[in-house]
Amino acid sequence: MAGFVARWLSDALRLVLPLALALAAMQVPAIAHGYATALLQIAEDARRDIEQRKAAARQFYRDAGTSDEAVIAALRRVEPANAQALAASVERAGALRAAHDRIRADPPLLQPVTALLDLAEDPRGDKRAVLQTALETHVAQVILSAAAVTYGLVGLVTGSFLAELVISLAGALAGAGRRRSVG
């Protein structure tokens, strides 16, 4: 009876683990798309805020120009703290927009890789916060795009390999345990 249960469990593991990893891997392109979309939305929202702050500065300081740099320079003379905050907002909006543009410029198959590489270059943590939000709002879905199918096949192969590895290790440990108890 124990042999039957062990074979059943190993067969179940050989079936479930590859399918679970394939379905999980198929989510990677959708998560990368959601992340890129969130980057764009936040960058555009930040840009609208910057434009409103620039308009308010131009109302009070007539010599403030129209460009970001001109407004920041005009503010720096009279309100250094506001100038510094505006400069930080401009930098953040530019970084988020540039990250979105880099991800979307790549083919769909490489967009998740580009997103991960871009996340590695995030000294302030802004992009990690965007990714966290994208992961929290992601709804699992099965989309049959070329990228999703490719990632799914990689997940299937990896899952099959891991299942065989776990089963082989369990078999080796069980064999070693039996040899010790007999010896």
N, C-alpha and C positions, 0 to 999 in steps of 0.2 A: 504494500500500500504506500509506503514512504517513497518508493521509486516512482510510482505513478504520480504522486503529488509533486515530486521534484521535477519530473519531465513536464508536467502541466505548467508549473511555475516558470520553467525555463522557456517553454514555447510561448507563454503569455508575455514574458519579458522580451523575447525576440520579436514579438508582434507590436506590443504597446510602445516600447521605448523608441524604435525608429519612427513610428507614426506620430508620437508626441513631439519629437524633435523636428520632424518635417513640418508639422503644423506651426510650431513655435518659430522655426526659421522662416516660414512664409510670412510672418508678421513683420520681419525686419524691414522690407521695403516700405510697407505702410507706415511704420513708425518713423522712418527717415523722412517720408513725405509729410507726415504730421509735424515733425520737428521743423522742417524747412518752412512750412506754412506758418507755424507759430513764430518763427524768427521774423518772417516778413510782417506779420500782423503787429508784433511788438515794435519792430523798427519803424513802421509807418505811424503807429500811435505816438512813439517818442518824437518822431519828426513833426507831427502836428503840434505837440506840446512845445517843441523848440520854436516853431513858427509863431505860436501865440506869445511866447515869452519875448521873442524878438520884436513883435509888434508892440507889446507893452513898453519895451525899452525905447523904441523909436518915438513913442508918444512923450516920454519924459526927457529923452536926450535926443535932440534934433540932429546932432552931429553923428549919431549912430548910422552906419551904412546899411546896406541890405544883405550883405553876405554874413555868414556865421562869424567869420574872423573879425569883420569890422564891428559888429555888435559887441562881441566879446571884448575887443580892444577898448571900445567906448565905455563899456561897463567897468572894465578893470581900473579905469582912472577914478571912478566915483563909488563903485560898489564892488570891491574885489571878491567878496564872498559869492555874490550873485554871478559874477563873471566866471568864477571857478566852477560853480554848479552848472552853468550853461555849457561851459567847455566840456565838462564830464558827460553831460547829456548828449552833446554832439558826437563825442567820441564813442559812446555806447551805441547810439543809433547807427553810426557808420559801421561799427564792428558787427552788429547784428545783421545789417543789410548786406554787408560783404560776405558774411558766412552763408546767408541765404543764397546769394548769387553764385558762390562757389559750388554749393551743393547742387543747385538746379542746373548749372552748366555741364555737369557730368551726366553720362548716360544712366538710366534708372538702375542698372546693375551695380554701378559703382557709387551711387549716391549714399548708401549706408556707410561705406568705407570712408568717403569724403567727410561725412558728418562726424564719424568717430575721430578722424584725424583733426578736424576742426575743433572738436571738444577738448582735445589734448592741449590746444593753444588757447586756454581760457583763464588768464590770470585772475580776473575779477570774479569769476563764478557766474556771470550772467547767463551764459549758454547752458550751463548745467541746470540752472533753475528753469530755463525754457524746456530742456529735455525732460526734467522731472514732471513738469506740467503736461507735456505731450504724452508721457507714459501713463500718467494718472487718468488722462481723458481718452486714451486709446481704447477702442472697442475691437476685440479680435474679429477678424474677418478673413475669408478665404477668397482672394482675388487671384485669378489665373492670368497674371501678366508674366512676361518672360522672366523678369527679375524674381518674382515670387516663386515661380516654378523652379528656377535655378537654385534659389536658396532652399526651397523645399527638398530638392534632390540631395543637396549637400547635407541637410538635416537628416534625411532618410539614411544616407550612407553612414554618417557619423553615428546615428542611433543604432544601426545594425552592428557597427564595429563595437560600440560601447556595450551593447547587449551581449555580444559574444565574449567580450573581455570579462564582464561581470560573471557570466556563466562559467567561463573557464577558470576564473579565480575561485569561485565557489566550489567547483569540482575539485580543484587542486587542494583547497583547504579541507574539504570533506575527506579526500583521499589521505591527506596527511594525518588528519584526526583519527581515521580508522586504523592507519598503520601504527600510531602511538598506542591506541587502546589494545591492539592485538599484541604488540611487542612488549 
